[in-house]
C-alpha cells in the first residue's frame, strides 16, 4: 500500500499529528523502509487501528484470527516458504473455497502465488486482511521451537558417549567440522526467534553437569524451554560470541557484547554477557525488543494523579525527576517513556547509560565505559558541554555524580535519573548522605518517585471473588487514607486468573508497575531547610495526598489488573 495514502489517512483520523506524519514519511524515504513497518516498530498507532484503516482503503475485509484454531491440514495447503516470503496465511477450506489472510492484499506477487496454489487444488480463493501479529502467530505453527530443536539435534548424529560430556572434542576432519556449523547456527537462530516470539526479556544458556539448559525469563519468571546434550555447549557459546564480537578463545573471564538482527521483520538488539563456571561459560542474553520494552506512561501503569504529576514535572523548564526502586523494577523503562514525551526536534536530549538498552531516534545516547575512566561523573561533565536541554543519567551511584546532577538541574536543565532507595521519601536523605548540600535540594528537585513491578492479570480469564477477612481489613485500612473520589465501591472484590488460551494457561499477561510520587513544594523546602526529619517528610507526603505503593497496588487489584497477594508481598 502507498505509504503516503496510509499516513495521510492516519493523520485525517487523528491517530497521528500532521508533523509526526510528515516526519514519518521523510524517515521512511531516507532509510528506504515501509512507513507501516515504522509505525508498528515505534508503536505510533495500534496494530488493529492501522489494519482497519487499511481494510477500508483497500476495500478488503479485516479479520481477527486465533492462530491455534487453524487446523493442521489447512496449514499444509500453503508451504511455510510461501507464508514467510509473501506474508500470507491459510485460514480455512470449506466446500470449494480456500480462505487466506494477507498483510498486504494489494501485493501482486502474493496474489499470483495464492492463485497458483488455488488453481493446483481446483478451489476458489477468498482473502481477508490480517495484522502482522496474527501472521507471526500462524508462522510459529509451522516450526514449533521444541520440534525444530529436536530435529536439528538429531541431524547432528551425536554418538551416545558424547551426549553427556562437556569436553571439547578436537576434530581432524575440517570438512566434517564445517558441516556441523549449520545445525548450530540453526539452534541459536531458533532460540533467539522463540525468545522474541514469547516476549522473553532474557535468555539463559546454562551448562549443567550432564546437560545444557536453556531458560527464558517471561513476565519476570524463569522457565526452562530446552534441554540439550552438553557437547553442544561450546559450539553454541562460540556462535553467540561470533555474533556479539567476543573473544572465542577467552573462557576464563566474563565478557560483554551486543548484536542486532532482524526477527519477524523487526530490528531486535541482543545484549550478551558470559560468565565462567566450573562446568563452562554461562551466557545471559538480554532481549531488547522495542515493540515490547518501549512503552508509554499509561501502559506502564501510571494513571490519575500520578500521571498528571509526571506530565506536569516534565513541562517545567529545569529540575530533577528521580525514580527509585530495586534492580529490575522498571526504572529505566519509565525514564525511556518520560524521554519519549520530551523528544522533539526543538529539544536536545543527551543520555548517559550503562548500558544503552534501546536506541531511540532523536536521542543522543552514550554508554559509560568505566574500564577507560568514562563513568557517569566524567560523562556528565562532557554532557554539559553538549548544549543539552534534557539530561538522562542512568543511575546516580556516587557523591560526584549526585553533585554534578544537582548542579545541572540548577543551571537550567531537566535531569532524569534513578537512585536506589526503598521509597520516594528516601530520596532526600539519600542525596544528603551523598554530600549534596540540603539548601540546594528545594531548588533542584521537581519529583521523587518509587516503583515496583507486579504481574498483570489476564483480562480475559480473570474472575472476581470475595477476599478473606484478613485481606479485606488490610484493604479497608489503606483505602480509608485515600481521597473518596478514588474509590467507587464499598463492597470490595479481588480477582484471580485461572489461565486460558489467550494467556497460554499462565493467568497473567505481562507486568504492570506500582507507583508512589510526590513533588517538591514550599512546605517540603521548609522541612529540608529547618533540619531533616523523615517523619516530617512523611507528613508532607500525606498532606500532598500521595498514593503509596501499597495503595496504588490495592487500587489496581480492585480494578482486576493485579493479584492482591502479590501486591501485598511486593509492598511490605
C-alpha positions in Angstrom: 0.0 0.0 0.0 1.2 3.5 -0.8 3.0 5.0 2.3 1.6 8.5 1.7 -2.0 7.4 1.4 -1.9 5.4 4.7 -0.1 8.1 6.7 -2.5 10.8 5.4 -5.5 8.7 6.4 -4.0 8.1 9.9 -3.5 11.9 10.2 -7.0 12.5 9.0 -8.4 10.1 11.6 -6.3 11.9 14.3 -4.2 8.8 15.0 -1.1 10.8 14.0 -0.3 14.5 14.4 0.4 16.2 11.0 4.0 16.9 12.0 4.5 13.3 13.1 3.1 12.1 9.8 5.5 14.3 7.7 8.4 13.2 9.9 7.5 9.6 9.4 7.3 9.8 5.6 10.6 11.6 5.5 12.3 8.9 7.7 10.8 6.1 5.6 12.1 7.7 2.4 15.5 8.4 3.9 16.2 4.8 5.2 14.1 3.1 2.5 11.7 1.5 4.9 8.0 0.9 4.7 6.1 3.6 6.7 3.7 0.9 8.0 6.7 -1.1 9.4 8.0 2.0 11.2 4.5 2.7 12.6 4.4 -0.8 14.2 8.1 -0.6 15.3 7.7 2.7 17.0 4.2 1.8 18.4 2.9 5.1 17.0 -0.6 3.7 16.3 -2.2 0.4 17.4 -1.9 -2.5 15.1 -5.6 -3.1 14.9 -6.4 0.5 14.1 -3.9 0.5 11.3 -5.4 -2.7 9.9 -8.9 -1.4 10.0 -7.9 1.8 8.1 -6.1 -0.4 5.5 -9.2 -2.5 5.2 -11.3 0.5 4.4 -8.8 1.9 1.9 -8.2 -1.3 0.1 -11.8 -2.5 0.3 -10.7 -5.8 1.8 -12.4 -7.1 5.0 -10.3 -7.2 8.1 -10.4 -10.4 10.2 -9.1 -11.3 13.7 -8.0 -14.8 13.8 -6.9 -17.2 16.6 -3.8 -19.0 15.2 -4.4 -22.1 17.4 -7.8 -22.7 15.8 -6.5 -23.2 12.3 -6.4 -26.9 11.5 -3.1 -28.7 10.8 -4.4 -29.9 7.4 -5.2 -26.4 6.4 -1.7 -25.2 7.3 -0.3 -27.8 4.9 -2.1 -26.1 1.9 0.3 -23.2 1.8 4.0 -24.0 2.2 6.0 -22.3 5.0 8.3 -20.6 2.5 5.3 -19.0 0.7 3.8 -17.9 4.1 7.2 -16.4 5.1 8.0 -14.7 1.8 4.6 -13.2 0.9 3.3 -12.7 4.4 0.1 -14.7 3.8 -1.6 -17.5 5.8 -4.2 -20.2 5.1 -7.3 -19.7 7.3 -9.8 -22.4 6.2 -11.0 -24.7 3.4 -14.8 -25.2 3.2 -16.5 -26.7 0.1 -14.5 -25.3 -2.8 -13.4 -22.1 -1.1 -9.8 -21.6 0.3 -9.8 -18.6 2.7 -6.5 -16.8 3.2 -5.2 -13.9 5.2 -2.8 -11.3 3.8 -0.9 -8.5 5.4 -0.7 -6.7 2.0 -3.7 -7.7 -0.1 -2.5 -5.4 -2.9 0.8 -7.2 -3.3 0.7 -8.6 -6.9 3.3 -11.2 -6.3 1.5 -12.6 -3.3 -1.7 -12.7 -5.3 -0.1 -14.7 -8.1 1.4 -17.2 -5.6 -2.0 -17.8 -4.0 -3.8 -18.0 -7.3 -1.3 -20.7 -8.4 -2.0 -22.7 -5.2 -5.7 -22.4 -5.6 -5.5 -23.5 -9.3 -3.5 -26.5 -8.3 -6.1 -27.5 -5.8 -9.0 -26.5 -8.1 -10.6 -24.3 -5.5 -11.8 -20.7 -5.4 -9.9 -18.0 -3.4 -11.2 -15.7 -0.7 -9.0 -13.1 1.1 -9.0 -11.2 4.4 -6.7 -8.5 5.6 -4.8 -9.6 8.8 -2.5 -7.9 11.2 1.3 -8.6 11.4 0.9 -10.3 14.9 -1.6 -12.8 13.6 0.7 -13.6 10.7 3.6 -14.2 13.1 1.4 -16.4 15.4 0.5 -18.6 12.4 4.1 -18.7 11.1 5.2 -20.1 14.5 2.8 -23.1 14.0 4.9 -24.2 11.0 8.0 -24.7 13.1 7.4 -25.1 16.8 10.5 -24.5 18.8 10.8 -27.8 20.6 10.3 -30.0 17.5 12.6 -27.7 15.5 15.4 -28.1 18.1 14.8 -31.8 18.4 15.1 -32.3 14.6 18.3 -30.2 14.5 20.0 -32.1 17.3 19.0 -35.4 15.6 20.6 -34.2 12.4 24.0 -33.9 14.2 24.1 -37.7 14.8 25.7 -37.3 18.2 27.3 -40.5 19.5 25.8 -41.8 22.8 29.1 -41.3 24.6 29.2 -37.7 23.6 25.8 -36.8 24.8 26.7 -36.3 28.4 30.2 -34.8 28.3 31.2 -31.2 28.1 34.7 -31.9 26.9 35.7 -30.0 23.8 36.3 -32.6 21.0 39.2 -32.0 18.6 38.3 -32.9 15.1 40.9 -33.6 12.5 38.5 -33.6 9.5 37.9 -29.9 8.7 35.2 -30.8 6.2 33.1 -32.5 8.9 33.6 -29.7 11.4 32.4 -27.1 8.8 29.4 -29.3 8.0 28.4 -29.3 11.7 28.3 -25.5 11.9 24.9 -25.2 10.1 22.9 -27.0 12.7 24.5 -24.9 15.5 23.6 -21.8 13.6 20.1 -23.0 13.3 19.8 -23.8 17.0 21.0 -20.4 18.0 18.7 -18.6 15.5 15.7 -20.7 16.5 16.3 -19.9 20.2 16.6 -16.2 19.5 13.4 -16.2 17.4 11.5 -18.2 20.1 12.6 -15.7 22.8 11.3 -12.8 20.7 8.1 -14.7 20.0 7.5 -15.5 23.7 8.3 -11.8 24.6 11.1 -13.0 26.8 13.3 -10.4 28.5 16.3 -12.7 28.9 17.7 -15.9 27.6 19.9 -18.1 29.9 22.2 -20.7 28.3 23.5 -22.7 31.3 25.8 -25.7 31.3 24.9 -28.3 34.0 26.9 -31.4 35.0 25.3 -33.6 32.3 23.2 -31.3 30.0 22.8 -27.8 28.6 19.8 -26.0 29.9 18.1 -23.1 28.1 15.7 -20.9 30.0 13.6 -17.8 29.2 12.5 -15.1 31.6 8.9 -14.3 30.6 6.9 -11.8 32.7 9.6 -11.8 35.4 9.7 -15.7 35.8 12.3 -18.1 34.5 11.2 -21.2 32.7 13.1 -24.0 31.0 12.4 -24.2 27.3 15.0 -26.7 26.1 17.5 -29.3 27.4 20.3 -30.2 25.0 23.3 -32.6 25.1 26.2 -30.9 27.0 28.5 -31.5 24.0 26.7 -28.7 22.2 27.5 -26.1 24.9 30.9 -25.0 23.4 29.7 -24.7 19.8 26.5 -22.7 20.8 28.5 -20.3 23.1 31.1 -19.9 20.3 28.3 -19.0 17.8 26.9 -16.4 20.3 30.4 -15.0 20.7 30.9 -14.7 17.0 27.6 -12.8 16.7 28.4 -10.4 19.5 32.1 -9.9 18.5 33.6 -11.5 21.6 36.8 -13.5 22.0 36.0 -17.1 21.3 39.2 -18.5 23.0 38.8 -16.4 26.2 36.8 -18.5 28.7 38.4 -17.5 32.0 36.9 -14.1 32.5 33.4 -12.6 31.9 32.8 -10.8 28.6 30.1 -8.4 27.4 28.9 -7.8 23.9 26.0 -6.9 21.8 24.5 -7.5 18.4 21.5 -6.6 16.3 19.4 -8.7 13.9 16.1 -8.7 12.2 13.5 -11.1 13.8 9.9 -11.2 12.4 10.7 -8.1 10.4 11.8 -6.0 13.4 15.2 -4.8 14.4 16.0 -6.5 17.7 19.0 -5.9 19.9 20.6 -8.6 22.0 22.9 -7.8 24.9 25.3 -10.7 25.7 27.1 -11.4 29.0 29.3 -14.5 29.5 30.3 -15.8 33.0 32.8 -18.6 33.8 31.6 -21.5 35.9 33.3 -24.8 36.8 31.4 -26.7 34.0 31.7 -24.0 31.3 30.6 -20.5 30.4 27.1 -19.5 31.4 25.6 -16.9 29.0 22.8 -14.5 29.6 21.3 -12.6 26.7 19.0 -9.6 27.3 16.4 -9.3 24.5 15.8 -5.7 23.7 12.7 -5.6 21.6 11.4 -2.0 21.1 7.9 -3.2 20.4 7.8 -4.8 23.9 10.2 -2.7 26.0 9.3 0.8 24.9 6.0 1.8 26.4 4.0 4.9 27.1 3.4 6.2 30.6 -0.2 4.9 30.6 0.9 1.4 29.5 3.4 1.3 32.5 0.5 1.7 35.0 0.6 5.5 35.5 -2.9 6.8 35.9 -4.8 9.7 37.5 -2.9 11.9 39.9 0.4 10.1 39.4 0.2 10.6 35.6 -0.6 14.3 36.0 2.4 14.8 38.3 4.8 13.3 35.8 3.4 15.3 32.9 3.5 18.5 34.9 7.0 17.7 36.1 8.5 17.4 32.5 6.9 20.7 31.5 9.0 22.6 34.0 12.0 24.3 32.4 14.5 22.7 34.8 14.8 20.4 37.8 15.4 16.8 38.7 13.0 13.9 38.3 14.3 10.9 40.3 12.9 7.4 40.2 13.8 4.9 42.8 13.3 1.2 43.3 15.2 -2.1 43.5 17.0 -3.7 40.5 14.6 -4.9 37.9 11.7 -2.7 39.0 11.3 -1.0 35.6 13.0 2.3 36.5 14.8 2.7 33.2 11.7 1.8 31.2 9.9 4.7 33.0 12.8 7.0 32.1 12.5 6.0 28.5 8.8 6.6 28.5 9.4 10.1 30.0 12.0 10.9 27.4 9.7 10.0 24.6 7.3 12.7 25.9 10.1 15.2 25.7 11.6 14.0 22.4 11.0 16.6 19.7 13.0 18.5 17.1 13.4 21.5 19.3 14.8 19.6 22.3 18.4 18.3 22.7 18.2 15.1 24.8 21.5 13.6 25.8 21.6 10.3 27.9 24.4 8.6 29.7 23.5 4.9 30.2 25.1 1.6 31.4 24.4 0.1 29.1 22.2 1.7 26.3 19.2 -0.6 26.3 17.1 0.8 23.5 18.2 3.1 20.6 15.6 5.8 20.2 15.6 8.2 17.2 16.1 11.8 18.2 18.1 11.0 21.4 21.9 11.3 21.7 22.7 8.2 23.7 26.1 7.3 25.2 27.3 4.3 27.1 29.7 4.6 30.0 32.9 2.6 30.0 34.5 2.5 33.5 37.4 0.5 32.2 38.7 3.6 30.3 37.6 6.0 33.1 34.5 7.1 31.2 32.0 6.8 34.1 28.8 8.7 35.0 30.7 11.5 36.6 33.2 12.2 33.8 30.4 11.6 31.2 28.1 14.1 32.9 30.9 16.8 32.7 31.1 16.3 29.0 27.3 16.3 28.5 27.1 19.8 30.0 29.3 20.9 27.1 26.9 19.5 24.5 24.3 22.2 24.9 21.6 19.8 26.4 18.1 20.7 27.3 17.3 17.3 28.9 19.9 15.1 30.5 19.3 11.4 31.4 21.8 9.8 33.8 21.2 6.0 34.1 22.0 5.9 37.8 23.3 8.2 40.5 25.9 5.9 42.2 28.4 8.2 43.9 28.8 11.6 45.5 30.4 13.2 42.5 27.6 12.2 40.1 25.0 13.4 42.6 26.7 16.8 42.9 27.0 17.2 39.1 23.4 16.2 38.5 22.1 18.7 41.1 24.4 21.4 39.5 22.9 20.6 36.1 19.4 20.9 37.4 20.2 24.2 38.9 21.7 25.6 35.7 18.6 25.3 33.6 18.4 21.6 32.6 15.8 18.9 33.1 17.7 15.9 34.7 16.2 12.4 34.7 17.9 9.7 36.8 17.5 6.7 39.1 18.5 6.2 42.7 18.5 3.1 45.0 16.2 3.8 48.0 13.3 1.9 49.5 10.7 4.6 48.8 10.2 8.0 47.3 10.6 9.8 50.7 14.0 8.3 51.0 15.4 10.3 48.0 16.1 13.4 50.1 18.1 11.8 52.9 19.9 9.7 50.4 21.1 12.7 48.4 22.2 14.4 51.6 24.1 11.2 52.5 25.8 11.7 49.1 27.1 15.1 50.3 24.6 17.2 48.4 24.1 20.5 50.3 20.5 20.4 51.8 19.8 24.1 50.8 20.2 23.1 47.1 17.5 20.4 47.1 14.4 22.6 47.2 15.5 24.4 44.0 16.9 21.3 42.3 14.3 18.6 42.9 10.9 18.5 41.0 9.6 15.0 41.5 10.5 11.9 43.5 9.0 8.6 42.6 9.3 5.0 43.6 8.0 1.9 41.7 7.7 -1.9 41.8 6.6 -4.4 39.2 3.9 -7.0 39.7 2.3 -9.5 37.3 -0.7 -8.2 35.3 -3.7 -10.5 35.4 -5.0 -11.9 32.1 -8.1 -9.7 31.4 -9.9 -12.5 29.5 -9.9 -15.1 32.2 -9.9 -13.0 35.4 -12.7 -13.7 37.9 -14.0 -11.7 40.8 -14.2 -13.2 44.3 -14.7 -12.2 47.9 -11.4 -11.5 49.7 -10.7 -13.2 53.1 -11.5 -11.2 56.2 -7.8 -10.6 56.8 -7.2 -9.2 53.3 -10.5 -7.2 53.5 -9.3 -5.5 56.7 -5.9 -4.6 55.0 -7.8 -3.1 52.0 -10.1 -1.1 54.2 -7.2 0.2 56.3 -5.4 1.5 53.3 -8.4 2.8 51.4 -9.6 4.9 54.3 -6.5 7.0 53.9 -7.2 7.9 50.2 -9.5 10.6 48.9 -13.0 9.4 48.5 -13.1 10.2 44.7 -10.5 7.4 44.1 -12.8 4.7 45.4 -16.1 4.0 43.7 -17.2 0.8 45.5 -17.6 -0.2 49.2 -18.1 -3.9 48.5 -14.5 -4.9 47.7 -13.8 -7.6 45.1 -10.5 -9.1 44.3 -9.6 -11.0 41.2 -7.7 -14.2 40.2 -7.0 -15.7 36.8 -7.1 -19.4 36.3 -5.5 -19.4 32.8 -6.9 -19.5 29.3 -5.9 -19.8 25.7 -5.1 -16.1 25.4 -2.6 -16.2 28.3 -1.4 -19.8 27.5 -2.7 -21.0 30.8 -0.5 -18.7 32.9 -3.2 -16.4 34.2 -1.0 -13.4 33.6 -0.3 -11.2 30.7 2.8 -9.0 31.1 3.6 -6.9 34.1 2.4 -3.6 35.5 4.1 -1.0 37.7 3.0 0.3 41.1 4.0 3.9 41.8 4.2 6.5 44.5 5.1 10.0 43.5 5.4 13.3 45.4 6.6 16.7 44.4 8.8 19.4 45.8 6.7 22.1 47.5 7.5 25.2 49.6 6.4 23.2 52.7 8.8 20.4 51.9 11.5 23.0 51.2 11.0 24.4 54.7 11.2 20.9 56.2 14.6 20.4 54.5 15.9 23.8 55.5 14.8 23.6 59.1 16.6 20.3 59.7 15.9 16.9 58.0 13.3 14.7 59.6 11.9 11.7 57.9 8.7 11.8 59.9 8.1 15.3 58.8 8.7 14.3 55.2 6.2 11.5 55.5 3.7 14.0 57.0 4.2 16.2 53.9 3.6 13.3 51.6 0.3 12.7 53.4 -0.6 16.4 53.1 0.0 16.2 49.3 -2.3 13.2 49.2 0.5 10.9 47.9 -0.7 7.5 46.9 1.7 4.9 48.4 3.0 1.9 46.6 0.6 -0.3 48.6 -2.4 1.9 48.0 -1.7 2.1 44.3 -1.3 -1.7 44.2 -4.6 -2.2 46.1 -6.4 0.2 43.6 -5.0 -1.9 40.7 -6.0 -5.1 42.5 -9.6 -3.9 42.9 -9.7 -3.0 39.2 -8.6 -6.5 38.3 -5.2 -5.5 37.0 -3.1 -7.3 39.6 -3.4 -10.0 42.2 -3.8 -8.8 45.7 -1.4 -11.4 47.2 1.5 -10.3 45.0 0.7 -6.6 45.7 0.9 -7.1 49.4 4.0 -9.2 49.2 5.8 -6.6 47.0 4.8 -3.6 49.1 5.6 -5.0 52.6 
